[in-house]
Structures are given as structure tokens and as C-alpha cells.
Amino acid sequence: MRDSLTATGASSVGDDSARDVILDLVPVIRRVVAARVRDFQLVDDLVQETLARVMAARNRIEQDTLAPYAVAVARNLVVAVGQGQERARRTAHLMVDHTPNPPADGEVLQREEGTVVGAALARLSRQEREVLLAHEVDGAGTAELAARRGSTPGAIAAQLNRTRAKLRVEYLMADSGVSPPTDRCRPVLFALSAGDRRRQRELDTAGHLLECDCCLGLSTALFDRRPAQQDDDEATLMVTKDSDVVTARQLGREMAVRAGFTSTDLTLIATAISEIARNIVKFARRGEIVIRLVDEHGRRGVTVVARDAGPGIADTAAALRDGVSTYRGLGLGLPGARRLMDEFDLVSEVGKGTTVTMAKWR
Ligand SMILES: [Zn+2]
């Protein structure tokens, strides 16, 4: 059965199967939502919103854990809607978090007098606390800290990452007044917070989340509260509806700003992305767009990969000729996107789907 939890987690490794796992989650999520919500439209919205969140977090979650994570997210969203957070739900498709953001790590430390932060910091070891405070508050660099402690900058950076991941978990637990029921809870939550997928497998995070409601609840809060992954060089967006086209456009623009493009180029890139996103919504209904910041032989740039499992295009050469646009005058279509970017590649198979890969260089 495709829609059983165990079958969902059983796929092998690799990019393609990771994508399949996400698509296989749809019936599972739908079942969870439909069991609690009667309004069909609302069921659709909540399923899509859940998928968007799972997609956003999937690079940080080990594959077998995706299914229980998705179930937890779906349940939380149902509860949120039940609590009358209609406005939040309606704006959630823009993937903008309207709930107040937790303070960033630096701010957390500067509000040390707060009892929640104090309690979280108190859970760190003395050494972890000292290194973190020296780095975040006193501005000591990793090289300086390494010299001071007879370590290497790489080891200090890794330690800082682990400490931040820990602090996020401790902050959440102190903030929600939750104390974890088992000895495995903290290690599981630390591994999730750090995005350490190998450790997640070792700890059987998937199995734990199925049994432990406490960690299930905290794990979603952990990812929901993470600031939009501004530091990542890769962003993935699920595209299923018109508003996703807008989101894809904005996301592309943000990534391109970070690559240092001129404002003219920003517009070109954003427009090309919105054209291929529109193509997905119009012809395939569902797909994903991955935007990456790349540095190749000293060249900075952005690559965009748009994939769908839609009907495919029989004659790709024709689809790329101006004036043959299937839009009949609406928008620029694929030929337009090709002209706006430096590199453009279209691969399509009828009945299987379409992949558009494009790049722009500074
Ligand atoms: Zn637990």
C-alpha cells in the first residue's frame, strides 16, 4: 500500500527517491487532515501547507523521519486552524511566518537576564557556554578561539554549530515549560536541530517521534521557528498554485541579491523563474523549484532547476520557439525564460514530466 507510513519510509537513497518519498507522503498527510477536517478546500490547503513545510525542512531531516514529521506538522496545522488562526492559515501559503519570530542566537544571548534564556544557557556545559559567549557577544573569531584553546578553527566552528543547535532546543523546552519524558529525547532533538542526518539515523529519530508526542511537538516547533534559511545556498519551493509563482519569484530575487547581481539582472532572473513556475502550475499542477547559489571557477551565479511530473512536452524545440508559446500571448513562456538567462536546458518526456535547468552568471 502506497499510503501506509511504513511503505513511505522504505525507499532507497538518492535524489529521485527522496522526491518520491515527498510525493508518497501526500496520501498519508491527506488521511491525517481529512480525518479531522470536513471542508474539502481546507483539507487541500492544509495538505499543501504541510507539504511546503516538509519540503522546506527535508534537507535537515533524515528520510525515514519525514513521514512522522509530516504527520506532526499536519496535526499541528489542523489544531492551529481549530484555534481560529484563520488569517495565519490564509497567509501561510506565502510561506511567510506571521507568528512572532524567536530572537536570533545573538539576540538570545544579549537578553541573558531573561529567565527562559538563562535556563537554556544553564543547560550548556561551561565550556560550550564560554566559547559561545566569547564568539557571539565578545565577537571573538574562530581562529582566535582556536588559538586560545589549543584547537583548530574548524573544530571550534563545528562545536559552535552543535552548541547553537543545543541552545535552540533548550530554549524551546524552557520557553514551553516542557520537560522531556525519556533519556533519548534530548539527543534526538539535538540531532534534529543540528540537521545531522547520520546521527538521526543512529538514534532512530523516526521511531522515537512516532512514540514520543513531546518530541513530535517540539520538533515541528524547532523547524517552524527556524528563521527562513537565509544562510543556505539552496532553497527549495513546492509549486502548486498561483501564489507559489509569486513566492518563487521573490525567493529567486533574494538569492540573486546574495549572489551580487545588478538590479536589472535581478528582474530578469525573477521573471524567468516566475515564467517556469507559471508553466508548472498551468500544465503540471505540481512541481518543485530548486534555486542555488553557485561559485564555479570564481564565477558567482544562480542556477534554477524546475521539475514536474506533468504531461510533458512532445516537441520541445517547438515549445522553445517564440510565438509557439502555449500561453497564447499570456506571459513570456519558456522561450522568454530562455532569453532572460545565460544557460537554459529543457528536458521533457511525454507522460513523465519536464525539467528545466537554467543559470545566470555575474
Ligand atoms: Zn522524546
Boltz pocket constraint, residues with backbone or C-beta under 6 A from the ligand:
constraints:
  - pocket:
      binder: B
      contacts: [[A, 180], [A, 181], [A, 182], [A, 184], [A, 185], [A, 186], [A, 188], [A, 208], [A, 212], [A, 214], [A, 215], [A, 216]]
      max_distance: 6.0
